[in-house]
Structures are given as C-alpha cells and as structure tokens.
Amino acid sequence: TEAGLDIGKTKSQVIPVIIGNDLKLREVSKLIYDRGLYTGVVTYPAVSNKRTRLRLSMSSNHTIKEMDKCISIIKEAIASLSL
C-alpha cells in the first residue's frame, strides 16, 4: 500500500495486486516474469474484468530485501505500461 499498489484489504499471506484489466495484467505478468519474478494471475470469471490481479504468496522465508525487490519490479512494470 505504501508503494502505491492496490492490494485491497488483505490481511493474509496471500496478497493480491489489483491491475485492472486482463490485457494489462498479462503484460505486467510477462514483464515481471522477464525480470525473474513469477506470480499467479487471477482473471475473469474468478474476479470481475475490472479487478484482475497478480497473486503473491509471502512466507516467513522471504527477506525484507526480497520483498522490496518484488515491489520495485511490480511498480516498474506497471509504470512502463502507463506511458
């Protein structure tokens, strides 16, 4: 949330990053995969077309450095599509 990502109101280790539409979700997913980050994707009909999302799973094995890198990769991918 502090990084400007829409994660809804989650309180669990499964964290959604709301992207919006399916095309943008797929493009973000490819960009972050190319940077070494793999996430699940959730699309319609599991969620509405306007609430598609990346699905991240965090654990106690993830370091702060790894989480910061993950956030950075996702933010950069989203920003590159907003141009």
Number of C-alpha atoms within 10 A of each C-alpha: 9 5 9 8 15 15 17 11 9 9 8 9 11 13 18 24 21 18 23 17 16 19 11 16 22 16 14 24 23 16 20 20 14 10 13 10 14 16 15 12 17 20 19 13 8 9 11 14 13 13 18 25 30 22 17 15 12 13 8 6 7 10 11 9 9 11 12 11 13 17 15 13 19 21 16 14 18 19 11 11 11 8 5
